Amino acid sequence: MADTNTNNTEEIKPPESDALNEEKAYRCSFCGKDVNEVFMLVAGPAVFICDECIEKAQELVRAKKEEQARDS
Ligand SMILES: [Zn+2]
């Protein structure tokens, strides 16, 4: 009558492989460099940008602003 063999324990494994894959996905959306290859990576809603690309973008913005300032 006494059933000691309870089979209602479920083994839940943490998705370790998924966490590792997510870590790998952190790379610059512009130059494609890995998070470990750059000084820092800034995350957007669905993209990443590294410090090198931020500097390049800043230069482009500065050049564009100077160009527009000259025209007016
Ligand atoms: Zn980059």
N, CA, C, O and the ligand as a Tripos MOL2 file, in Angstrom:
@<TRIPOS>MOLECULE
protein
  289   287    73     0     0
PROTEIN
NO_CHARGES

@<TRIPOS>ATOM
      1 N           0.8370   -1.2020    0.0000 N.3       1 MET1
      2 CA          0.0000    0.0000    0.0000 C.3       1 MET1
      3 C           0.8770    1.2590    0.0000 C.2       1 MET1
      4 O           0.6440    2.1960   -0.7640 O.2       1 MET1
      5 N           1.8730    1.2560    0.8630 N.am      2 ALA2
      6 CA          2.7590    2.4170    0.9400 C.3       2 ALA2
      7 C           3.7190    2.4400   -0.2420 C.2       2 ALA2
      8 O           4.6290    1.6170   -0.3420 O.2       2 ALA2
      9 N           3.5040    3.3710   -1.1080 N.am      3 ASP3
     10 CA          4.3520    3.4630   -2.3040 C.3       3 ASP3
     11 C           5.4880    4.4660   -2.0630 C.2       3 ASP3
     12 O           5.2660    5.6760   -2.1010 O.2       3 ASP3
     13 N           6.6820    3.9690   -1.8180 N.am      4 THR4
     14 CA          7.8230    4.8470   -1.5230 C.3       4 THR4
     15 C           8.5050    5.3380   -2.8010 C.2       4 THR4
     16 O           9.2610    6.3100   -2.7970 O.2       4 THR4
     17 N           8.2120    4.6330   -3.8880 N.am      5 ASN5
     18 CA          8.8570    4.9850   -5.1620 C.3       5 ASN5
     19 C           8.1070    6.1320   -5.8370 C.2       5 ASN5
     20 O           7.2590    5.8980   -6.6990 O.2       5 ASN5
     21 N           8.4170    7.3710   -5.4460 N.am      6 THR6
     22 CA          7.7240    8.5310   -6.0160 C.3       6 THR6
     23 C           8.4350    8.9850   -7.2850 C.2       6 THR6
     24 O           9.6340    9.2650   -7.2850 O.2       6 THR6
     25 N           7.6830    9.0480   -8.3350 N.am      7 ASN7
     26 CA          8.2630    9.4220   -9.6360 C.3       7 ASN7
     27 C           7.9430   10.8650  -10.0340 C.2       7 ASN7
     28 O           8.0900   11.2420  -11.1970 O.2       7 ASN7
     29 N           7.5100   11.6580   -9.0700 N.am      8 ASN8
     30 CA          7.0500   13.0020   -9.4370 C.3       8 ASN8
     31 C           8.1430   14.0720   -9.3300 C.2       8 ASN8
     32 O           7.8460   15.2660   -9.3730 O.2       8 ASN8
     33 N           9.3930   13.6530   -9.1920 N.am      9 THR9
     34 CA         10.4660   14.6460   -9.1370 C.3       9 THR9
     35 C          11.0450   14.8570  -10.5330 C.2       9 THR9
     36 O          11.5780   13.9340  -11.1500 O.2       9 THR9
     37 N          10.9320   16.0620  -11.0040 N.am     10 GLU10
     38 CA         11.4500   16.3830  -12.3400 C.3      10 GLU10
     39 C          12.8060   17.0590  -12.2330 C.2      10 GLU10
     40 O          13.0000   17.9850  -11.4460 O.2      10 GLU10
     41 N          13.7170   16.5850  -13.0240 N.am     11 GLU11
     42 CA         15.0450   17.2020  -13.0170 C.3      11 GLU11
     43 C          15.0900   18.3650  -14.0060 C.2      11 GLU11
     44 O          14.9260   18.1790  -15.2120 O.2      11 GLU11
     45 N          15.3110   19.5390  -13.4850 N.am     12 ILE12
     46 CA         15.3690   20.7250  -14.3470 C.3      12 ILE12
     47 C          16.8200   21.1520  -14.5120 C.2      12 ILE12
     48 O          17.4930   21.5110  -13.5460 O.2      12 ILE12
     49 N          17.2800   21.1080  -15.7400 N.am     13 LYS13
     50 CA         18.6660   21.4940  -16.0070 C.3      13 LYS13
     51 C          18.7290   22.9430  -16.4930 C.2      13 LYS13
     52 O          17.9410   23.3440  -17.3500 O.2      13 LYS13
     53 N          19.6440   23.7140  -15.9600 N.am     14 PRO14
     54 CA         19.8020   25.0890  -16.4430 C.3      14 PRO14
     55 C          20.3730   25.1100  -17.8530 C.2      14 PRO14
     56 O          21.2810   24.3390  -18.1620 O.2      14 PRO14
     57 N          19.8460   25.9920  -18.7220 N.am     15 PRO15
     58 CA         20.3210   26.0210  -20.1180 C.3      15 PRO15
     59 C          21.7130   26.6510  -20.2280 C.2      15 PRO15
     60 O          21.8690   27.8020  -20.6360 O.2      15 PRO15
     61 N          22.7040   25.8640  -19.8530 N.am     16 GLU16
     62 CA         24.0790   26.3760  -19.8480 C.3      16 GLU16
     63 C          24.5720   26.7320  -21.2530 C.2      16 GLU16
     64 O          25.2190   27.7580  -21.4610 O.2      16 GLU16
     65 N          24.2500   25.8630  -22.2030 N.am     17 SER17
     66 CA         24.7200   26.0870  -23.5790 C.3      17 SER17
     67 C          24.1230   27.3570  -24.1680 C.2      17 SER17
     68 O          24.7860   28.0630  -24.9290 O.2      17 SER17
     69 N          22.8760   27.6490  -23.8190 N.am     18 ASP18
     70 CA         22.2180   28.8540  -24.3100 C.3      18 ASP18
     71 C          22.9180   30.1130  -23.8100 C.2      18 ASP18
     72 O          23.0990   31.0780  -24.5530 O.2      18 ASP18
     73 N          23.3070   30.0870  -22.5410 N.am     19 ALA19
     74 CA         23.9860   31.2370  -21.9530 C.3      19 ALA19
     75 C          25.3180   31.4930  -22.6590 C.2      19 ALA19
     76 O          25.7070   32.6400  -22.8790 O.2      19 ALA19
     77 N          25.9970   30.4270  -23.0010 N.am     20 LEU20
     78 CA         27.2840   30.5610  -23.6950 C.3      20 LEU20
     79 C          27.0870   31.1270  -25.0940 C.2      20 LEU20
     80 O          27.8700   31.9580  -25.5540 O.2      20 LEU20
     81 N          26.0400   30.6740  -25.7610 N.am     21 ASN21
     82 CA         25.7570   31.1710  -27.1080 C.3      21 ASN21
     83 C          25.4340   32.6600  -27.0900 C.2      21 ASN21
     84 O          25.8070   33.4050  -27.9950 O.2      21 ASN21
     85 N          24.7300   33.0760  -26.0370 N.am     22 GLU22
     86 CA         24.3740   34.4820  -25.9210 C.3      22 GLU22
     87 C          25.6290   35.3360  -25.7360 C.2      22 GLU22
     88 O          25.7510   36.4240  -26.2980 O.2      22 GLU22
     89 N          26.5510   34.8170  -24.9410 N.am     23 GLU23
     90 CA         27.8130   35.5030  -24.6970 C.3      23 GLU23
     91 C          28.5740   35.7060  -26.0050 C.2      23 GLU23
     92 O          29.1820   36.7530  -26.2250 O.2      23 GLU23
     93 N          28.5340   34.6980  -26.8610 N.am     24 LYS24
     94 CA         29.2390   34.7510  -28.1490 C.3      24 LYS24
     95 C          28.6100   35.7690  -29.0960 C.2      24 LYS24
     96 O          29.2890   36.3170  -29.9650 O.2      24 LYS24
     97 N          27.3000   36.0240  -28.9250 N.am     25 ALA25
     98 CA         26.5790   36.8920  -29.8500 C.3      25 ALA25
     99 C          26.9420   38.3640  -29.6680 C.2      25 ALA25
    100 O          26.5880   39.2020  -30.4970 O.2      25 ALA25
    101 N          27.6580   38.6790  -28.5660 N.am     26 TYR26
    102 CA         28.0240   40.0730  -28.3380 C.3      26 TYR26
    103 C          29.1740   40.4800  -29.2380 C.2      26 TYR26
    104 O          30.3410   40.2720  -28.9040 O.2      26 TYR26
    105 N          28.8420   41.0560  -30.3710 N.am     27 ARG27
    106 CA         29.8630   41.5750  -31.2750 C.3      27 ARG27
    107 C          29.3500   42.8230  -31.9660 C.2      27 ARG27
    108 O          28.1440   43.0240  -32.1090 O.2      27 ARG27
    109 N          30.2910   43.6630  -32.3930 N.am     28 CYS28
    110 CA         29.9340   44.9290  -33.0050 C.3      28 CYS28
    111 C          29.1270   44.6970  -34.2840 C.2      28 CYS28
    112 O          29.5250   43.9110  -35.1440 O.2      28 CYS28
    113 N          28.0020   45.3810  -34.3970 N.am     29 SER29
    114 CA         27.1470   45.2290  -35.5700 C.3      29 SER29
    115 C          27.7330   45.9260  -36.7820 C.2      29 SER29
    116 O          27.2810   45.6920  -37.9030 O.2      29 SER29
    117 N          28.7370   46.7820  -36.5820 N.am     30 PHE30
    118 CA         29.3110   47.5550  -37.6790 C.3      30 PHE30
    119 C          30.5580   46.8860  -38.2480 C.2      30 PHE30
    120 O          30.6320   46.6420  -39.4530 O.2      30 PHE30
    121 N          31.5410   46.5870  -37.3930 N.am     31 CYS31
    122 CA         32.7760   45.9760  -37.8800 C.3      31 CYS31
    123 C          32.8320   44.4790  -37.5960 C.2      31 CYS31
    124 O          33.7080   43.7880  -38.1160 O.2      31 CYS31
    125 N          31.9100   43.9680  -36.7790 N.am     32 GLY32
    126 CA         31.8380   42.5380  -36.5260 C.3      32 GLY32
    127 C          32.8410   42.0090  -35.5230 C.2      32 GLY32
    128 O          33.0030   40.7970  -35.3830 O.2      32 GLY32
    129 N          33.5160   42.9080  -34.8230 N.am     33 LYS33
    130 CA         34.5010   42.4630  -33.8420 C.3      33 LYS33
    131 C          33.8230   41.9180  -32.5930 C.2      33 LYS33
    132 O          32.7730   42.3970  -32.1660 O.2      33 LYS33
    133 N          34.4590   40.9000  -32.0230 N.am     34 ASP34
    134 CA         33.9350   40.2510  -30.8310 C.3      34 ASP34
    135 C          34.1090   41.1610  -29.6170 C.2      34 ASP34
    136 O          34.9600   42.0500  -29.6180 O.2      34 ASP34
    137 N          33.3080   40.9370  -28.5950 N.am     35 VAL35
    138 CA         33.3710   41.7500  -27.3720 C.3      35 VAL35
    139 C          34.7640   41.6970  -26.7390 C.2      35 VAL35
    140 O          35.1840   42.6460  -26.0760 O.2      35 VAL35
    141 N          35.4660   40.6030  -26.9410 N.am     36 ASN36
    142 CA         36.8070   40.4510  -26.3660 C.3      36 ASN36
    143 C          37.8890   41.1300  -27.2050 C.2      36 ASN36
    144 O          39.0220   41.2820  -26.7480 O.2      36 ASN36
    145 N          37.5460   41.5380  -28.4250 N.am     37 GLU37
    146 CA         38.5240   42.1340  -29.3370 C.3      37 GLU37
    147 C          38.5790   43.6550  -29.2410 C.2      37 GLU37
    148 O          39.4910   44.2910  -29.7700 O.2      37 GLU37
    149 N          37.5820   44.2330  -28.5520 N.am     38 VAL38
    150 CA         37.5120   45.6880  -28.4790 C.3      38 VAL38
    151 C          37.5830   46.1570  -27.0350 C.2      38 VAL38
    152 O          37.4110   45.3760  -26.0990 O.2      38 VAL38
    153 N          37.8420   47.4650  -26.8760 N.am     39 PHE39
    154 CA         37.9180   48.0350  -25.5290 C.3      39 PHE39
    155 C          36.5700   47.9410  -24.8330 C.2      39 PHE39
    156 O          36.4730   47.4790  -23.6960 O.2      39 PHE39
    157 N          35.5210   48.3890  -25.5370 N.am     40 MET40
    158 CA         34.1740   48.2280  -24.9810 C.3      40 MET40
    159 C          33.1280   48.1740  -26.0760 C.2      40 MET40
    160 O          33.3300   48.6490  -27.1940 O.2      40 MET40
    161 N          32.0000   47.5770  -25.7130 N.am     41 LEU41
    162 CA         30.9040   47.3940  -26.6610 C.3      41 LEU41
    163 C          29.6640   48.0550  -26.0600 C.2      41 LEU41
    164 O          29.2750   47.7640  -24.9290 O.2      41 LEU41
    165 N          29.0470   48.9570  -26.8420 N.am     42 VAL42
    166 CA         27.8380   49.6380  -26.3770 C.3      42 VAL42
    167 C          26.6330   48.9610  -27.0160 C.2      42 VAL42
    168 O          26.5840   48.7910  -28.2340 O.2      42 VAL42
    169 N          25.6590   48.5740  -26.1920 N.am     43 ALA43
    170 CA         24.5060   47.8370  -26.6700 C.3      43 ALA43
    171 C          23.3420   48.7590  -26.9760 C.2      43 ALA43
    172 O          23.0100   49.6460  -26.1890 O.2      43 ALA43
    173 N          22.7210   48.5370  -28.1400 N.am     44 GLY44
    174 CA         21.4850   49.2280  -28.4940 C.3      44 GLY44
    175 C          20.3280   48.2550  -28.3730 C.2      44 GLY44
    176 O          20.5080   47.1530  -27.8540 O.2      44 GLY44
    177 N          19.1290   48.6390  -28.8430 N.am     45 PRO45
    178 CA         17.9700   47.7520  -28.7320 C.3      45 PRO45
    179 C          18.1860   46.3990  -29.4070 C.2      45 PRO45
    180 O          17.7670   45.3680  -28.8790 O.2      45 PRO45
    181 N          18.8350   46.3980  -30.5660 N.am     46 ALA46
    182 CA         19.0610   45.1300  -31.2700 C.3      46 ALA46
    183 C          20.4490   45.0840  -31.9020 C.2      46 ALA46
    184 O          20.7650   44.1610  -32.6520 O.2      46 ALA46
    185 N          21.2680   46.0750  -31.5970 N.am     47 VAL47
    186 CA         22.5980   46.1580  -32.2000 C.3      47 VAL47
    187 C          23.6610   46.4860  -31.1450 C.2      47 VAL47
    188 O          23.3540   46.8750  -30.0190 O.2      47 VAL47
    189 N          24.9070   46.3140  -31.5510 N.am     48 PHE48
    190 CA         26.0260   46.6820  -30.7050 C.3      48 PHE48
    191 C          26.9900   47.5280  -31.5110 C.2      48 PHE48
    192 O          27.1080   47.3650  -32.7250 O.2      48 PHE48
    193 N          27.6800   48.4330  -30.8330 N.am     49 ILE49
    194 CA         28.7030   49.2260  -31.5000 C.3      49 ILE49
    195 C          29.9240   49.2890  -30.5790 C.2      49 ILE49
    196 O          29.7940   49.4910  -29.3720 O.2      49 ILE49
    197 N          31.1120   49.1130  -31.1660 N.am     50 CYS50
    198 CA         32.3260   49.1140  -30.3620 C.3      50 CYS50
    199 C          32.9030   50.5240  -30.3030 C.2      50 CYS50
    200 O          32.5020   51.4060  -31.0620 O.2      50 CYS50
    201 N          33.8550   50.7210  -29.3860 N.am     51 ASP51
    202 CA         34.4370   52.0500  -29.1910 C.3      51 ASP51
    203 C          35.1310   52.5420  -30.4530 C.2      51 ASP51
    204 O          35.1350   53.7430  -30.7240 O.2      51 ASP51
    205 N          35.7180   51.6370  -31.2290 N.am     52 GLU52
    206 CA         36.4010   52.0270  -32.4720 C.3      52 GLU52
    207 C          35.4120   52.6020  -33.4820 C.2      52 GLU52
    208 O          35.6990   53.6080  -34.1310 O.2      52 GLU52
    209 N          34.2550   51.9700  -33.6150 N.am     53 CYS53
    210 CA         33.2460   52.4370  -34.5620 C.3      53 CYS53
    211 C          32.5940   53.7250  -34.0650 C.2      53 CYS53
    212 O          32.1900   54.5640  -34.8710 O.2      53 CYS53
    213 N          32.4870   53.8910  -32.7400 N.am     54 ILE54
    214 CA         31.9470   55.1340  -32.1800 C.3      54 ILE54
    215 C          32.8640   56.2910  -32.5580 C.2      54 ILE54
    216 O          32.3930   57.3600  -32.9470 O.2      54 ILE54
    217 N          34.1810   56.0750  -32.4440 N.am     55 GLU55
    218 CA         35.1470   57.1140  -32.7960 C.3      55 GLU55
    219 C          35.0540   57.4660  -34.2800 C.2      55 GLU55
    220 O          35.0970   58.6380  -34.6520 O.2      55 GLU55
    221 N          34.9270   56.4350  -35.1260 N.am     56 LYS56
    222 CA         34.7990   56.6640  -36.5690 C.3      56 LYS56
    223 C          33.5230   57.4340  -36.8730 C.2      56 LYS56
    224 O          33.5240   58.3530  -37.6920 O.2      56 LYS56
    225 N          32.4190   57.0510  -36.2030 N.am     57 ALA57
    226 CA         31.1380   57.7150  -36.4110 C.3      57 ALA57
    227 C          31.2120   59.1700  -35.9530 C.2      57 ALA57
    228 O          30.6590   60.0630  -36.5940 O.2      57 ALA57
    229 N          31.9010   59.3940  -34.8380 N.am     58 GLN58
    230 CA         32.0710   60.7610  -34.3270 C.3      58 GLN58
    231 C          32.8040   61.6250  -35.3460 C.2      58 GLN58
    232 O          32.4400   62.7800  -35.5680 O.2      58 GLN58
    233 N          33.8330   61.0610  -35.9600 N.am     59 GLU59
    234 CA         34.5910   61.8010  -36.9720 C.3      59 GLU59
    235 C          33.7050   62.1660  -38.1560 C.2      59 GLU59
    236 O          33.7750   63.2810  -38.6720 O.2      59 GLU59
    237 N          32.8730   61.2210  -38.5840 N.am     60 LEU60
    238 CA         31.9630   61.4590  -39.7060 C.3      60 LEU60
    239 C          30.9610   62.5530  -39.3630 C.2      60 LEU60
    240 O          30.6770   63.4240  -40.1850 O.2      60 LEU60
    241 N          30.4230   62.5040  -38.1380 N.am     61 VAL61
    242 CA         29.4490   63.5080  -37.7040 C.3      61 VAL61
    243 C          30.1100   64.8830  -37.6510 C.2      61 VAL61
    244 O          29.5240   65.8800  -38.0730 O.2      61 VAL61
    245 N          31.3380   64.9250  -37.1260 N.am     62 ARG62
    246 CA         32.0620   66.1930  -37.0260 C.3      62 ARG62
    247 C          32.3300   66.7760  -38.4140 C.2      62 ARG62
    248 O          32.1650   67.9750  -38.6360 O.2      62 ARG62
    249 N          32.7420   65.9210  -39.3350 N.am     63 ALA63
    250 CA         33.0130   66.3610  -40.7010 C.3      63 ALA63
    251 C          31.7510   66.8970  -41.3630 C.2      63 ALA63
    252 O          31.7860   67.9030  -42.0710 O.2      63 ALA63
    253 N          30.6330   66.2080  -41.1220 N.am     64 LYS64
    254 CA         29.3540   66.6190  -41.7080 C.3      64 LYS64
    255 C          28.9120   67.9680  -41.1360 C.2      64 LYS64
    256 O          28.4130   68.8270  -41.8620 O.2      64 LYS64
    257 N          29.1000   68.1380  -39.8380 N.am     65 LYS65
    258 CA         28.7150   69.3900  -39.1970 C.3      65 LYS65
    259 C          29.5510   70.5470  -39.7310 C.2      65 LYS65
    260 O          29.0290   71.6330  -39.9820 O.2      65 LYS65
    261 N          30.8650   70.3080  -39.9050 N.am     66 GLU66
    262 CA         31.7520   71.3470  -40.4400 C.3      66 GLU66
    263 C          31.3570   71.7090  -41.8680 C.2      66 GLU66
    264 O          31.3860   72.8730  -42.2680 O.2      66 GLU66
    265 N          30.9860   70.6730  -42.6260 N.am     67 GLU67
    266 CA         30.5650   70.8720  -44.0120 C.3      67 GLU67
    267 C          29.3200   71.7470  -44.0810 C.2      67 GLU67
    268 O          29.2380   72.6600  -44.9020 O.2      67 GLU67
    269 N          28.3470   71.4610  -43.2110 N.am     68 GLN68
    270 CA         27.0900   72.2090  -43.1860 C.3      68 GLN68
    271 C          27.3080   73.6290  -42.6830 C.2      68 GLN68
    272 O          26.6560   74.5600  -43.1560 O.2      68 GLN68
    273 N          28.2190   73.8020  -41.7280 N.am     69 ALA69
    274 CA         28.5150   75.1170  -41.1830 C.3      69 ALA69
    275 C          29.1340   76.0170  -42.2610 C.2      69 ALA69
    276 O          28.9260   77.2300  -42.2830 O.2      69 ALA69
    277 N          29.9070   75.3740  -43.1610 N.am     70 ARG70
    278 CA         30.5440   76.1250  -44.2450 C.3      70 ARG70
    279 C          29.5170   76.5810  -45.2890 C.2      70 ARG70
    280 O          29.6200   77.6740  -45.8470 O.2      70 ARG70
    281 N          28.5190   75.7130  -45.5390 N.am     71 ASP71
    282 CA         27.5220   75.9990  -46.5520 C.3      71 ASP71
    283 C          26.6040   77.1620  -46.1600 C.2      71 ASP71
    284 O          26.2360   77.9650  -47.0170 O.2      71 ASP71
    285 N          26.2360   77.2630  -44.8990 N.am     72 SER72
    286 CA         25.2730   78.2740  -44.4660 C.3      72 SER72
    287 C          25.8890   79.6780  -44.3760 C.2      72 SER72
    288 O          25.1990   80.6340  -44.0240 O.2      72 SER72
    289 ZN         33.0280   48.1250  -34.3900 Zn       73 ZN73
@<TRIPOS>BOND
     1     1     2 1
     2     2     3 1
     3     3     4 2
     4     3     5 am
     5     5     6 1
     6     6     7 1
     7     7     8 2
     8     7     9 am
     9     9    10 1
    10    10    11 1
    11    11    12 2
    12    11    13 am
    13    13    14 1
    14    14    15 1
    15    15    16 2
    16    15    17 am
    17    17    18 1
    18    18    19 1
    19    19    20 2
    20    19    21 am
    21    21    22 1
    22    22    23 1
    23    23    24 2
    24    23    25 am
    25    25    26 1
    26    26    27 1
    27    27    28 2
    28    27    29 am
    29    29    30 1
    30    30    31 1
    31    31    32 2
    32    31    33 am
    33    33    34 1
    34    34    35 1
    35    35    36 2
    36    35    37 am
    37    37    38 1
    38    38    39 1
    39    39    40 2
    40    39    41 am
    41    41    42 1
    42    42    43 1
    43    43    44 2
    44    43    45 am
    45    45    46 1
    46    46    47 1
    47    47    48 2
    48    47    49 am
    49    49    50 1
    50    50    51 1
    51    51    52 2
    52    51    53 am
    53    53    54 1
    54    54    55 1
    55    55    56 2
    56    55    57 am
    57    57    58 1
    58    58    59 1
    59    59    60 2
    60    59    61 am
    61    61    62 1
    62    62    63 1
    63    63    64 2
    64    63    65 am
    65    65    66 1
    66    66    67 1
    67    67    68 2
    68    67    69 am
    69    69    70 1
    70    70    71 1
    71    71    72 2
    72    71    73 am
    73    73    74 1
    74    74    75 1
    75    75    76 2
    76    75    77 am
    77    77    78 1
    78    78    79 1
    79    79    80 2
    80    79    81 am
    81    81    82 1
    82    82    83 1
    83    83    84 2
    84    83    85 am
    85    85    86 1
    86    86    87 1
    87    87    88 2
    88    87    89 am
    89    89    90 1
    90    90    91 1
    91    91    92 2
    92    91    93 am
    93    93    94 1
    94    94    95 1
    95    95    96 2
    96    95    97 am
    97    97    98 1
    98    98    99 1
    99    99   100 2
   100    99   101 am
   101   101   102 1
   102   102   103 1
   103   103   104 2
   104   103   105 am
   105   105   106 1
   106   106   107 1
   107   107   108 2
   108   107   109 am
   109   109   110 1
   110   110   111 1
   111   111   112 2
   112   111   113 am
   113   113   114 1
   114   114   115 1
   115   115   116 2
   116   115   117 am
   117   117   118 1
   118   118   119 1
   119   119   120 2
   120   119   121 am
   121   121   122 1
   122   122   123 1
   123   123   124 2
   124   123   125 am
   125   125   126 1
   126   126   127 1
   127   127   128 2
   128   127   129 am
   129   129   130 1
   130   130   131 1
   131   131   132 2
   132   131   133 am
   133   133   134 1
   134   134   135 1
   135   135   136 2
   136   135   137 am
   137   137   138 1
   138   138   139 1
   139   139   140 2
   140   139   141 am
   141   141   142 1
   142   142   143 1
   143   143   144 2
   144   143   145 am
   145   145   146 1
   146   146   147 1
   147   147   148 2
   148   147   149 am
   149   149   150 1
   150   150   151 1
   151   151   152 2
   152   151   153 am
   153   153   154 1
   154   154   155 1
   155   155   156 2
   156   155   157 am
   157   157   158 1
   158   158   159 1
   159   159   160 2
   160   159   161 am
   161   161   162 1
   162   162   163 1
   163   163   164 2
   164   163   165 am
   165   165   166 1
   166   166   167 1
   167   167   168 2
   168   167   169 am
   169   169   170 1
   170   170   171 1
   171   171   172 2
   172   171   173 am
   173   173   174 1
   174   174   175 1
   175   175   176 2
   176   175   177 am
   177   177   178 1
   178   178   179 1
   179   179   180 2
   180   179   181 am
   181   181   182 1
   182   182   183 1
   183   183   184 2
   184   183   185 am
   185   185   186 1
   186   186   187 1
   187   187   188 2
   188   187   189 am
   189   189   190 1
   190   190   191 1
   191   191   192 2
   192   191   193 am
   193   193   194 1
   194   194   195 1
   195   195   196 2
   196   195   197 am
   197   197   198 1
   198   198   199 1
   199   199   200 2
   200   199   201 am
   201   201   202 1
   202   202   203 1
   203   203   204 2
   204   203   205 am
   205   205   206 1
   206   206   207 1
   207   207   208 2
   208   207   209 am
   209   209   210 1
   210   210   211 1
   211   211   212 2
   212   211   213 am
   213   213   214 1
   214   214   215 1
   215   215   216 2
   216   215   217 am
   217   217   218 1
   218   218   219 1
   219   219   220 2
   220   219   221 am
   221   221   222 1
   222   222   223 1
   223   223   224 2
   224   223   225 am
   225   225   226 1
   226   226   227 1
   227   227   228 2
   228   227   229 am
   229   229   230 1
   230   230   231 1
   231   231   232 2
   232   231   233 am
   233   233   234 1
   234   234   235 1
   235   235   236 2
   236   235   237 am
   237   237   238 1
   238   238   239 1
   239   239   240 2
   240   239   241 am
   241   241   242 1
   242   242   243 1
   243   243   244 2
   244   243   245 am
   245   245   246 1
   246   246   247 1
   247   247   248 2
   248   247   249 am
   249   249   250 1
   250   250   251 1
   251   251   252 2
   252   251   253 am
   253   253   254 1
   254   254   255 1
   255   255   256 2
   256   255   257 am
   257   257   258 1
   258   258   259 1
   259   259   260 2
   260   259   261 am
   261   261   262 1
   262   262   263 1
   263   263   264 2
   264   263   265 am
   265   265   266 1
   266   266   267 1
   267   267   268 2
   268   267   269 am
   269   269   270 1
   270   270   271 1
   271   271   272 2
   272   271   273 am
   273   273   274 1
   274   274   275 1
   275   275   276 2
   276   275   277 am
   277   277   278 1
   278   278   279 1
   279   279   280 2
   280   279   281 am
   281   281   282 1
   282   282   283 1
   283   283   284 2
   284   283   285 am
   285   285   286 1
   286   286   287 1
   287   287   288 2
@<TRIPOS>SUBSTRUCTURE
     1 MET1         2 RESIDUE 1 A MET
     2 ALA2         6 RESIDUE 1 A ALA
     3 ASP3        10 RESIDUE 1 A ASP
     4 THR4        14 RESIDUE 1 A THR
     5 ASN5        18 RESIDUE 1 A ASN
     6 THR6        22 RESIDUE 1 A THR
     7 ASN7        26 RESIDUE 1 A ASN
     8 ASN8        30 RESIDUE 1 A ASN
     9 THR9        34 RESIDUE 1 A THR
    10 GLU10       38 RESIDUE 1 A GLU
    11 GLU11       42 RESIDUE 1 A GLU
    12 ILE12       46 RESIDUE 1 A ILE
    13 LYS13       50 RESIDUE 1 A LYS
    14 PRO14       54 RESIDUE 1 A PRO
    15 PRO15       58 RESIDUE 1 A PRO
    16 GLU16       62 RESIDUE 1 A GLU
    17 SER17       66 RESIDUE 1 A SER
    18 ASP18       70 RESIDUE 1 A ASP
    19 ALA19       74 RESIDUE 1 A ALA
    20 LEU20       78 RESIDUE 1 A LEU
    21 ASN21       82 RESIDUE 1 A ASN
    22 GLU22       86 RESIDUE 1 A GLU
    23 GLU23       90 RESIDUE 1 A GLU
    24 LYS24       94 RESIDUE 1 A LYS
    25 ALA25       98 RESIDUE 1 A ALA
    26 TYR26      102 RESIDUE 1 A TYR
    27 ARG27      106 RESIDUE 1 A ARG
    28 CYS28      110 RESIDUE 1 A CYS
    29 SER29      114 RESIDUE 1 A SER
    30 PHE30      118 RESIDUE 1 A PHE
    31 CYS31      122 RESIDUE 1 A CYS
    32 GLY32      126 RESIDUE 1 A GLY
    33 LYS33      130 RESIDUE 1 A LYS
    34 ASP34      134 RESIDUE 1 A ASP
    35 VAL35      138 RESIDUE 1 A VAL
    36 ASN36      142 RESIDUE 1 A ASN
    37 GLU37      146 RESIDUE 1 A GLU
    38 VAL38      150 RESIDUE 1 A VAL
    39 PHE39      154 RESIDUE 1 A PHE
    40 MET40      158 RESIDUE 1 A MET
    41 LEU41      162 RESIDUE 1 A LEU
    42 VAL42      166 RESIDUE 1 A VAL
    43 ALA43      170 RESIDUE 1 A ALA
    44 GLY44      174 RESIDUE 1 A GLY
    45 PRO45      178 RESIDUE 1 A PRO
    46 ALA46      182 RESIDUE 1 A ALA
    47 VAL47      186 RESIDUE 1 A VAL
    48 PHE48      190 RESIDUE 1 A PHE
    49 ILE49      194 RESIDUE 1 A ILE
    50 CYS50      198 RESIDUE 1 A CYS
    51 ASP51      202 RESIDUE 1 A ASP
    52 GLU52      206 RESIDUE 1 A GLU
    53 CYS53      210 RESIDUE 1 A CYS
    54 ILE54      214 RESIDUE 1 A ILE
    55 GLU55      218 RESIDUE 1 A GLU
    56 LYS56      222 RESIDUE 1 A LYS
    57 ALA57      226 RESIDUE 1 A ALA
    58 GLN58      230 RESIDUE 1 A GLN
    59 GLU59      234 RESIDUE 1 A GLU
    60 LEU60      238 RESIDUE 1 A LEU
    61 VAL61      242 RESIDUE 1 A VAL
    62 ARG62      246 RESIDUE 1 A ARG
    63 ALA63      250 RESIDUE 1 A ALA
    64 LYS64      254 RESIDUE 1 A LYS
    65 LYS65      258 RESIDUE 1 A LYS
    66 GLU66      262 RESIDUE 1 A GLU
    67 GLU67      266 RESIDUE 1 A GLU
    68 GLN68      270 RESIDUE 1 A GLN
    69 ALA69      274 RESIDUE 1 A ALA
    70 ARG70      278 RESIDUE 1 A ARG
    71 ASP71      282 RESIDUE 1 A ASP
    72 SER72      286 RESIDUE 1 A SER
    73 ZN73       289 GROUP 0 **** ****
